Amino acid sequence: MQKALIYFALGTVVSFLINYFFLSSDNIGLEFYYAIAFGAAWGVAYYLDTPDIALPKKLGLSFIVMAILVFIGTLIFKLELAIPSILKFSMVFVAYYVIASFRATKSLRK
C-alpha cells in the first residue's frame, strides 16, 4: 500500500510539473486535478498488480475510481472538464498493464 501511495504522489507531482512548465494553461486547479487523475491511475494500477485480485475485481475497482474522479471533477468544475480525467486515467492504467505484459512475470511489482 505504501508503494502505491508513492506511485500516486510521484505520478501526480511529475504530471503537474510537466503540464505546468511545458504546457500553457489558464486554470492551474484543473491542471492539478488532471495530475491527480494521472497519479491515481499509477497508484491504483500498482496496487491492483497482484495475482491475488481477480481480473473482474480489478476492472470494477478501476471503474469505481473513474466514477469518483468524474463525480469530484463535476462538483469542482463542469462535466465537460471532468471527462478528460478518466481518459488520462484509462490511458495510464492500460499502459501500466501493457508494459507489465512484456515481462515474464506479467507484473511490474516483481
TIBA-421457 format. One line per field, with one value per residue (C-alpha): x negated, y, z negated; residue in one letter. Coordinates in Angstrom, 2 decimals, always signed. Example, Ala and Ser with C-alpha at 12.3 -4.5 7.8 and 13.67 -1.06 7.14 Angstrom:
# TIBA-421457
east c(-12.30	-13.67);
north c(-4.50	-1.06);
up c(-7.80	-7.14);
residu c(a	s);
# end
This chain:
# TIBA-421457
east c(+0.00	-2.86	-4.41	-1.03	-0.83	-4.35	-3.35	-0.30	-2.35	-5.15	-2.72	-0.78	-3.85	-5.57	-2.40	-1.64	-5.17	-5.27	-1.90	-2.76	-6.17	-5.71	-2.05	-0.32	+2.80	+5.09	+6.59	+3.98	+6.64	+7.76	+4.17	+3.76	+6.98	+5.71	+2.39	+4.27	+6.08	+2.72	+1.20	+4.29	+4.01	+0.42	+1.19	+4.30	+2.63	-0.31	+1.97	+4.05	+0.97	+1.18	+2.38	+4.49	+7.05	+9.20	+9.45	+13.17	+12.45	+9.55	+11.85	+14.60	+12.26	+10.81	+14.33	+15.16	+12.08	+13.04	+16.57	+15.15	+12.89	+15.81	+18.01	+15.39	+14.50	+18.14	+18.54	+15.47	+15.59	+18.07	+18.75	+17.04	+13.84	+14.09	+14.31	+10.64	+9.57	+10.98	+9.31	+5.97	+6.70	+7.66	+4.62	+2.19	+3.98	+3.86	+0.26	-0.79	+0.60	-0.73	-4.22	-3.76	-2.64	-6.09	-7.71	-7.89	-6.13	-3.35	-3.79	-5.83	-5.97	-8.45);
north c(+0.00	+2.39	+1.88	+2.51	+5.84	+6.66	+5.91	+8.15	+11.01	+10.80	+10.46	+13.49	+15.67	+14.71	+15.15	+18.52	+19.83	+18.72	+20.32	+23.48	+24.13	+22.81	+23.40	+26.73	+26.58	+29.25	+27.07	+25.74	+23.99	+21.99	+21.00	+19.84	+17.82	+16.15	+15.45	+13.78	+11.59	+10.66	+9.84	+7.92	+5.75	+4.80	+4.22	+2.12	+0.11	-0.67	-1.55	-3.92	-5.52	-8.74	-12.21	-12.32	-9.97	-11.37	-9.51	-8.63	-7.11	-5.08	-3.81	-2.97	-1.09	+0.91	+1.88	+2.95	+5.19	+6.68	+7.36	+9.08	+11.22	+12.28	+13.00	+15.16	+16.85	+17.63	+19.14	+21.36	+22.07	+21.16	+17.68	+18.61	+19.37	+16.26	+13.76	+14.15	+12.96	+9.50	+9.47	+10.17	+7.57	+4.95	+5.53	+5.30	+2.30	+0.41	+1.49	+0.08	-3.34	-3.27	-2.58	-5.31	-7.79	-7.68	-9.04	-12.77	-12.32	-10.21	-7.77	-4.66	-5.48	-8.34);
up c(+0.00	-0.79	+2.63	+4.27	+2.40	+3.56	+7.16	+6.69	+5.26	+7.82	+10.72	+9.52	+9.00	+12.25	+14.30	+12.72	+13.22	+16.86	+17.57	+15.62	+17.18	+20.71	+21.49	+21.13	+19.02	+17.68	+14.96	+12.54	+10.47	+13.49	+14.25	+10.66	+10.94	+14.12	+12.40	+9.53	+12.09	+13.63	+10.24	+9.17	+12.26	+11.46	+7.81	+8.41	+11.19	+8.94	+6.02	+8.18	+9.77	+7.81	+8.77	+5.60	+7.14	+9.96	+13.25	+12.87	+9.46	+10.93	+13.64	+11.17	+8.84	+11.72	+12.82	+9.27	+9.18	+12.56	+11.31	+8.23	+10.43	+12.61	+9.59	+7.89	+11.17	+11.85	+8.38	+8.75	+12.50	+15.24	+16.58	+19.85	+17.94	+15.75	+18.62	+19.73	+16.29	+16.96	+20.36	+18.69	+16.02	+18.59	+20.78	+17.87	+16.37	+19.67	+20.32	+16.96	+17.81	+21.39	+20.04	+17.45	+20.12	+21.74	+18.59	+17.93	+14.57	+16.17	+13.28	+12.61	+8.91	+9.30);
residu c(m	q	k	a	l	i	y	f	a	l	g	t	v	v	s	f	l	i	n	y	f	f	l	s	s	d	n	i	g	l	e	f	y	y	a	i	a	f	g	a	a	w	g	v	a	y	y	l	d	t	p	d	i	a	l	p	k	k	l	g	l	s	f	i	v	m	a	i	l	v	f	i	g	t	l	i	f	k	l	e	l	a	i	p	s	i	l	k	f	s	m	v	f	v	a	y	y	v	i	a	s	f	r	a	t	k	s	l	r	k);
# end
